[in-house]
């Protein structure tokens, strides 16, 4: 029997379907339908994974996420959301959720998310895994370099240039940007461009570490130093010795933890909890945040001296909306990943899907795009992804944008006449000038009884 899993879902039929499916995959499943029941279950036995709906009868799944983060660090969380709740799903990721999955979904899609979780190496395994991988960074002229999509838009080229420039140095780098933009991927690229590329890359989610055990997580502890310390433990700093330590959402550290981190960076020495001996460490620090740390400094919640220590070089990672020219590069990249994971051979997007993708604003950035494509590949039974397997949020946004463009025009009829004149009655060109579809243009021509 595989790891025990707790599912929290108030739709009893859906809960039963998921439970039955996962039990057939030899997982040990317990299902409940409320936050209260979930907390009792979590306190009664250990679960390796919690799969919870965002909206529950007695509150939000975010409350359960916070409960797990504070007291059950070994339990990972996957959030189930309605597709219109992307912003809440992003918030869940910021608070430490492993991933989110948008309803409606098939059980096979959940399995794919779970398999990614199982296949992700633990920090203690990262160094050995990296030694087993490629021995050098192959710098190519293609858009994709060793799993990092460099991009072809001007803003992406500039961003990638910064990664290449700062990579070979030992400067501390602060990566800033929205959730889902790929800050950890950027940090890995910096590591691979550095002289430390053959050493460990250790990624730490600062938002998921309870303040009471942060010192142990960062610096390790010796056996017997506190209740529950049954063995010696190596901390993240020691694990990243000679390599790179990536601190994600560094703004979530408590003031006390900030003091401890600053001392470790200044002295380049750490002392495990309960030990009298210090350990010398040589670590390159890369941090990331989606918050404005300068505002946090001004508010007194983030130390100014630590901010300057972490911000020897800052990089602003662009949102997906800012690099729309790269959209289909990322689409192809995620499509290849999904095909491999699902053992399918979907070739690309249908024209309708491509149009919807271009018009959508992608609030969840690359993470949202990856999830949409992963779901679409799973549901597609044709060579090209059809529009009916794309979440309605994406499709409806495209249609709403067309309506908004018209609603804000002072004289729609005159705009259409002007566009047709400029395009010399070429309907396709006129529709492009008006930022609408040809079908919509033909309907408007008929509505206004225009002779063209």
Order of alpha helices (4+ residues) and beta strands (2+ residues): beta-alpha-beta-alpha-beta-beta-beta-alpha-beta-alpha-beta-alpha-alpha-beta-beta-alpha-beta-alpha-beta-alpha-alpha-beta-alpha-beta-beta-beta-alpha-alpha-beta-alpha-beta-alpha-alpha-beta-alpha-alpha-alpha-alpha
